[in-house]
């Protein structure tokens, strides 16, 4: 069994189990200007968050063994910090 509990778009608690979204909380933030600009979403809801996480699972394998890291996307900011954290934790 593979399970991930993450805070996603809109500071929303999301639970992904075996590559499927099984639980989505209420967003604490209801608007994201970047998400609006590139996806046309004016209000964040549990459904828009779920749809986005499912897109990420299907597109690049987020929360699965088949995930890939692509750096050319405009929303790849933060990846270097995540990778650095993994390297630092692995060294201990």
N, C-alpha and C positions, 0 to 999 in steps of 0.2 A: 504494500500500500504506500502510495506517495501522496503526501498532503502538504499544502502550502497555505499559510494564512498571511495575507499581505495587506498593506494599506495602499490603495490605488487612487485613481482619479477622484478628486473631490474629497480626499482624506476618508475614503470609504473602505471599511473592512470587507475583504473578499476572501472566501475559502475555496481553494481549488483542490480537488481530490482526484487522483488518477487522470489528470489532464482535462477534467470537467469542472466548470464553475458550479458549486453546490450551495453556496450561500453568499448573498450580497447584502450588506447593511445599507443604511441611509447615508448619503453623502453629507459631510459636515460643511462643505463648500458647494454652493449650487451653480457657480459660473467659473469657467476657465477661459480667458481670452485666447490662449493658444489653441485649445480644443475647438473653440468657436470659429477661429480663423481657418483652420485646416479641415475641420469636420462639419462645420455649420451647426453645431449643437449649442443652443442658447441656454439650456437649463440641464444640469446634471441630475439624473435620477438613477435609482437602482438598475433600471433597464439599460440606460445608456452606458453605465459602468460595466454591467455584465456583457453587453454587446462588444465593448472595447476590449475587455479581457479575453473574450472568446476570439476576437480578431487576432489578438497577440498570440494566443495559443496556436491558432491555425496558421498564422503568417510566419512566425519565427520560432514556434515551439516553446514559448514561455511556460515555465513550470513543468516541463517535460524533459525526458532524456534526449529528445531530438532538437533542443534549442540551439540556435546559432546567434552569434554576436555580429551585427553589421554596423559599421561605423559611418556609413555614408548618409544615413537618415538624419533629417533635421532635428529629430527628438532623441538623439543619442547622447545628449548631455547627461552627465552623472555616471556614465559607464566607467570612466577612468577611476572614479572614487570607489565604485563597487569592485572593480577588478583589483584595485590596490588593497581593499579590505580583505579580499579572499587571499591574496598573496601574503599579507601580514599575518592573518590567522593561520595559514598553512605553515608558515615558518615556525610557529610556536609549538 
